[in-house]
Amino acid sequence: MDLRDYLRVLSRRWRAVIVLALLGTAAGALTAHTATPRYRADTELFVSVREGTDTLQLAQGNAFTQARVQSYAEVASSPLVTRHVVKTLRLGMTPSQLSRRISATTQPDTVLIRLTVTDTRPKRAALISNAVAERFAEVVRDLERPADGRSSPVRLSVTQPASAPTHPFSPRPVVNVAIGLLAGLLLGAALAVARESMDRSVRSLQALTDLVAGFDGPPVLGSITQDPRAARHPVAVRDDRHGLRAEGFRRLRTSLRFVDVDRPPKVIAVTSPLPREGKTCVAVNLAAALAETGASVCLVDTDLRRPSTASVLGLVRDAGLTTVLIGQAEVQQVLQSAGSFSVLTSGAVPPNPTELLGSAHLRAVLASLAEKFDHVVVDTAPVLPVADASVIADAVDGYLLVVRASRTSRDQIDAALRTLQHVDASVLGTLLNMTSSKEDGGTYGYAYEYRPQRPMTSRFPRLRGGRRAPSAVGSGALPTPVGAPDGPSANALQGCDGERRSTTVDMRVERSSQR
């Protein structure tokens, strides 16, 4: 992965990064609020040599102290110092506990020693620091005292006694919040990269193309962008003629024409590896896109386990394919109209869907529809859960495999294609459905910018003689309502992705048979 890939991952999983950054910031602020304040008191000492009158002796004494000053600093937290300070000040701690609160530092090329004592009370920190400095000077003098009993040549003088600090050095709210924010951002970025590396789903059109090309699979015929309005407006080429979804289905229609120029597919089965990947929505819109060219189209719902075509289009489901297969009606009697194309709904859900779909009667029904209509689009069940889609392989000209972006895994696509290949089914191509407009490099943005301009029309059209006639809008006139056919309630329709939604389908359904 290069830098652009990492940035793409972060932009795709920005919610997780933001949440962890906020949690890290909150943790830093909580730590700063609940932590016990700690104060720091400093005492500075100067190390010198008493003997020496001339310049040479002074230089030698200075070199001597510089060479040993680092060793003196190690003595500051020794038991020789801490034991006496604890006993003298009657501190409620052990010498080893006091030792952990003392630190001694030296400046390079100097004879200065800085003693630092930390404590939860500012006055006690200063008191301990001064006591440690006093005892430290005595211990060093005793260590450097000659064996003959003469006075020690080394003297430690306090040049800056400790005073009670006014502000705690810990916690530091700004620093803690900044550390928490940085830690949260790093953790969020790491989690995003880890989830991306473990994610087996197909996200972009290029990823799907590379996947199917890896095992000589069928061509990728396009992608359909995700639109939250699809539940309310299921037929994209009718409800939003120049929208992104409508243009995507038109590109799919064009791609299908070039799959096999010598023998163009007439009966096209639309399926998917798993449920809720949008195959019904694709089948409905493919039928509408084919009918947009003036061809006669019939949509057949062969998903006899969870049929949804009638629910999506607001049609009657009780009489349909199963009614014909059991001999209770002829095809012409149960065909319904969805405006520009005809629909043969599933009918009642049977107890043996696989046996009905594998019967010769179904092949005869599809053959008769293929003779009557220019195109027949078949909505089938998913490939992997059941065998319903594969048993009609010899009754259709080919399959269109619908893959849902960011949901269908690579292994599921491979398994679905292998299942269709085992029954010698012809897979016309694959389609990436419900993709994000950010995944394919701005193609959808160009499509949106290339929408046709709306003509400028006057609110009051001119009549002969220069007079203006008021339009229906604003004149109080209401449009004539168009009756919907009997069927399921419009407030409990099923979305194109197979999920139940409480919404109203804004479409007009006319009952007119196509010949």
Solvent accessible surface area in square Angstrom, and as a share of the most:
residue,aa,sasa,rsa
1,M,120,0.54
2,D,67,0.35
3,L,129,0.64
4,R,171,0.62
5,D,44,0.23
6,Y,89,0.34
7,L,100,0.50
8,R,111,0.41
9,V,3,0.02
10,L,56,0.28
11,S,67,0.43
12,R,56,0.21
13,R,27,0.10
14,W,120,0.42
15,R,158,0.58
16,A,24,0.18
17,V,20,0.11
18,I,82,0.41
19,V,79,0.46
20,L,32,0.16
21,A,5,0.04
22,L,115,0.57
23,L,106,0.53
24,G,13,0.12
25,T,36,0.21
26,A,58,0.45
27,A,55,0.43
28,G,7,0.07
29,A,45,0.35
30,L,113,0.56
31,T,75,0.43
32,A,14,0.11
33,H,155,0.69
34,T,90,0.53
35,A,41,0.31
36,T,86,0.50
37,P,60,0.38
38,R,83,0.30
39,Y,37,0.14
40,R,110,0.40
41,A,2,0.02
42,D,47,0.24
43,T,0,0.00
44,E,31,0.14
45,L,0,0.00
46,F,82,0.34
47,V,1,0.01
48,S,20,0.13
49,V,39,0.23
50,R,111,0.41
51,E,120,0.54
52,G,24,0.23
53,T,129,0.75
54,D,70,0.36
55,T,112,0.65
56,L,117,0.58
57,Q,84,0.38
58,L,99,0.49
59,A,57,0.44
60,Q,109,0.48
61,G,11,0.10
62,N,74,0.38
63,A,61,0.47
64,F,70,0.29
65,T,2,0.01
66,Q,69,0.30
67,A,80,0.62
68,R,98,0.36
69,V,9,0.05
70,Q,99,0.44
71,S,65,0.42
72,Y,9,0.03
73,A,7,0.06
74,E,120,0.54
75,V,27,0.16
76,A,1,0.00
77,S,38,0.25
78,S,25,0.16
79,P,76,0.48
80,L,87,0.43
81,V,0,0.00
82,T,1,0.01
83,R,134,0.49
84,H,79,0.35
85,V,1,0.01
86,V,21,0.12
87,K,164,0.70
88,T,83,0.48
89,L,44,0.22
90,R,220,0.80
91,L,23,0.11
92,G,84,0.81
93,M,22,0.10
94,T,68,0.39
95,P,46,0.29
96,S,65,0.42
97,Q,74,0.33
98,L,0,0.00
99,S,32,0.21
100,R,181,0.66
101,R,61,0.22
102,I,13,0.06
103,S,56,0.36
104,A,26,0.20
105,T,74,0.43
106,T,33,0.19
107,Q,97,0.43
108,P,112,0.71
109,D,128,0.66
110,T,46,0.27
111,V,14,0.08
112,L,50,0.25
113,I,0,0.00
114,R,79,0.29
115,L,0,0.00
116,T,18,0.10
117,V,0,0.00
118,T,20,0.12
119,D,0,0.00
120,T,51,0.30
121,R,148,0.54
122,P,42,0.26
123,K,161,0.68
124,R,59,0.22
125,A,0,0.00
126,A,9,0.07
127,L,99,0.49
128,I,0,0.00
129,S,0,0.00
130,N,53,0.27
131,A,20,0.15
132,V,0,0.00
133,A,1,0.01
134,E,113,0.51
135,R,55,0.20
136,F,0,0.00
137,A,7,0.05
138,E,56,0.25
139,V,5,0.03
140,V,1,0.00
141,R,66,0.24
142,D,81,0.42
143,L,106,0.53
144,E,23,0.10
145,R,111,0.40
146,P,41,0.26
147,A,118,0.91
148,D,95,0.49
149,G,56,0.54
150,R,149,0.54
151,S,70,0.45
152,S,4,0.02
153,P,34,0.21
154,V,0,0.00
155,R,111,0.40
156,L,9,0.04
157,S,43,0.28
158,V,71,0.41
159,T,75,0.44
160,Q,91,0.40
161,P,90,0.56
162,A,11,0.08
163,S,86,0.55
164,A,45,0.35
165,P,29,0.18
166,T,114,0.67
167,H,144,0.64
168,P,52,0.33
169,F,60,0.25
170,S,35,0.22
171,P,24,0.15
172,R,144,0.53
173,P,81,0.51
174,V,123,0.71
175,V,56,0.32
176,N,32,0.16
177,V,47,0.27
178,A,54,0.42
179,I,106,0.54
180,G,11,0.10
181,L,75,0.37
182,L,106,0.53
183,A,54,0.42
184,G,4,0.04
185,L,70,0.35
186,L,112,0.56
187,L,108,0.54
188,G,0,0.00
189,A,29,0.23
190,A,59,0.46
191,L,72,0.36
192,A,0,0.00
193,V,43,0.24
194,A,41,0.32
195,R,116,0.42
196,E,33,0.15
197,S,83,0.54
198,M,140,0.62
199,D,45,0.23
200,R,124,0.45
201,S,14,0.09
202,V,0,0.00
203,R,41,0.15
204,S,20,0.13
205,L,53,0.26
206,Q,115,0.51
207,A,23,0.18
208,L,0,0.00
209,T,53,0.31
210,D,82,0.42
211,L,27,0.13
212,V,4,0.03
213,A,67,0.52
214,G,67,0.64
215,F,63,0.26
216,D,133,0.69
217,G,23,0.22
218,P,16,0.10
219,P,79,0.50
220,V,33,0.19
221,L,17,0.09
222,G,16,0.15
223,S,9,0.06
224,I,2,0.01
225,T,8,0.05
226,Q,107,0.48
227,D,33,0.17
228,P,126,0.79
229,R,107,0.39
230,A,17,0.13
231,A,18,0.14
232,R,101,0.37
233,H,45,0.20
234,P,2,0.01
235,V,0,0.00
236,A,3,0.03
237,V,7,0.04
238,R,72,0.26
239,D,48,0.25
240,D,39,0.20
241,R,125,0.46
242,H,79,0.35
243,G,3,0.03
244,L,45,0.22
245,R,16,0.06
246,A,0,0.00
247,E,50,0.23
248,G,3,0.02
249,F,1,0.00
250,R,35,0.13
251,R,97,0.35
252,L,1,0.00
253,R,31,0.11
254,T,60,0.35
255,S,34,0.22
256,L,6,0.03
257,R,124,0.45
258,F,145,0.60
259,V,48,0.28
260,D,58,0.30
261,V,110,0.63
262,D,132,0.69
263,R,195,0.71
264,P,84,0.53
265,P,13,0.08
266,K,72,0.31
267,V,10,0.06
268,I,4,0.02
269,A,0,0.00
270,V,0,0.00
271,T,0,0.00
272,S,0,0.00
273,P,0,0.00
274,L,54,0.27
275,P,50,0.32
276,R,116,0.42
277,E,2,0.01
278,G,1,0.01
279,K,16,0.07
280,T,9,0.05
281,C,8,0.05
282,V,0,0.00
283,A,0,0.00
284,V,0,0.00
285,N,0,0.00
286,L,0,0.00
287,A,0,0.00
288,A,3,0.02
289,A,0,0.00
290,L,6,0.03
291,A,10,0.08
292,E,56,0.25
293,T,66,0.38
294,G,71,0.68
295,A,21,0.16
296,S,22,0.14
297,V,0,0.00
298,C,0,0.00
299,L,0,0.00
300,V,0,0.00
301,D,1,0.00
302,T,1,0.00
303,D,8,0.04
304,L,1,0.00
305,R,102,0.37
306,R,174,0.63
307,P,12,0.07
308,S,8,0.05
309,T,0,0.00
310,A,3,0.02
311,S,13,0.09
312,V,3,0.02
313,L,0,0.00
314,G,20,0.19
315,L,1,0.01
316,V,37,0.21
317,R,90,0.33
318,D,106,0.55
319,A,39,0.30
320,G,0,0.00
321,L,0,0.00
322,T,7,0.04
323,T,20,0.12
324,V,6,0.04
325,L,15,0.08
326,I,101,0.51
327,G,59,0.57
328,Q,137,0.61
329,A,20,0.16
330,E,118,0.53
331,V,22,0.12
332,Q,79,0.35
333,Q,131,0.58
334,V,12,0.07
335,L,27,0.13
336,Q,16,0.07
337,S,2,0.01
338,A,0,0.00
339,G,28,0.27
340,S,50,0.32
341,F,0,0.00
342,S,2,0.01
343,V,0,0.00
344,L,0,0.00
345,T,0,0.00
346,S,1,0.01
347,G,0,0.00
348,A,61,0.47
349,V,73,0.42
350,P,20,0.13
351,P,136,0.85
352,N,62,0.32
353,P,11,0.07
354,T,36,0.21
355,E,112,0.50
356,L,26,0.13
357,L,1,0.01
358,G,38,0.36
359,S,35,0.23
360,A,82,0.63
361,H,79,0.35
362,L,0,0.00
363,R,63,0.23
364,A,56,0.44
365,V,5,0.03
366,L,2,0.01
367,A,54,0.42
368,S,53,0.34
369,L,2,0.01
370,A,17,0.13
371,E,152,0.68
372,K,65,0.27
373,F,3,0.01
374,D,72,0.37
375,H,46,0.21
376,V,0,0.00
377,V,0,0.00
378,V,0,0.00
379,D,1,0.00
380,T,1,0.01
381,A,1,0.01
382,P,13,0.08
383,V,5,0.03
384,L,58,0.29
385,P,70,0.44
386,V,38,0.22
387,A,51,0.40
388,D,1,0.00
389,A,0,0.00
390,S,14,0.09
391,V,43,0.24
392,I,0,0.00
393,A,16,0.13
394,D,111,0.57
395,A,18,0.14
396,V,15,0.08
397,D,69,0.36
398,G,1,0.01
399,Y,1,0.00
400,L,0,0.00
401,L,0,0.00
402,V,0,0.00
403,V,0,0.00
404,R,37,0.13
405,A,8,0.06
406,S,58,0.38
407,R,112,0.41
408,T,0,0.00
409,S,21,0.14
410,R,70,0.25
411,D,87,0.45
412,Q,52,0.23
413,I,0,0.00
414,D,37,0.19
415,A,40,0.31
416,A,0,0.00
417,L,1,0.00
418,R,125,0.46
419,T,45,0.26
420,L,0,0.00
421,Q,94,0.42
422,H,151,0.67
423,V,64,0.37
424,D,133,0.69
425,A,13,0.10
426,S,62,0.40
427,V,27,0.15
428,L,11,0.06
429,G,0,0.00
430,T,0,0.00
431,L,0,0.00
432,L,0,0.00
433,N,7,0.04
434,M,29,0.13
435,T,0,0.00
436,S,52,0.33
437,S,53,0.34
438,K,172,0.73
439,E,32,0.14
440,D,30,0.16
441,G,71,0.68
442,G,32,0.31
443,T,69,0.40
444,Y,6,0.02
445,G,37,0.35
446,Y,155,0.59
447,A,24,0.19
448,Y,133,0.51
449,E,136,0.61
450,Y,194,0.74
451,R,82,0.30
452,P,74,0.47
453,Q,173,0.77
454,R,211,0.77
455,P,110,0.69
456,M,192,0.86
457,T,114,0.66
458,S,67,0.43
459,R,151,0.55
460,F,80,0.33
461,P,70,0.44
462,R,157,0.57
463,L,81,0.40
464,R,230,0.84
465,G,79,0.76
466,G,46,0.44
467,R,158,0.58
468,R,115,0.42
469,A,25,0.19
470,P,93,0.59
471,S,33,0.22
472,A,62,0.48
473,V,118,0.68
474,G,67,0.64
475,S,61,0.40
476,G,67,0.65
477,A,58,0.45
478,L,162,0.80
479,P,106,0.67
480,T,113,0.65
481,P,122,0.76
482,V,73,0.42
483,G,64,0.62
484,A,84,0.65
485,P,20,0.13
486,D,117,0.60
487,G,47,0.45
488,P,63,0.39
489,S,69,0.45
490,A,53,0.41
491,N,99,0.51
492,A,44,0.34
493,L,4,0.02
494,Q,29,0.13
495,G,3,0.03
496,C,8,0.05
497,D,10,0.05
498,G,23,0.22
499,E,57,0.26
500,R,155,0.57
501,R,84,0.31
502,S,103,0.67
503,T,26,0.15
504,T,79,0.46
505,V,20,0.11
506,D,92,0.48
507,M,32,0.14
508,R,156,0.57
509,V,11,0.06
510,E,98,0.44
511,R,142,0.52
512,S,59,0.38
513,S,71,0.46
514,Q,38,0.17
515,R,184,0.67
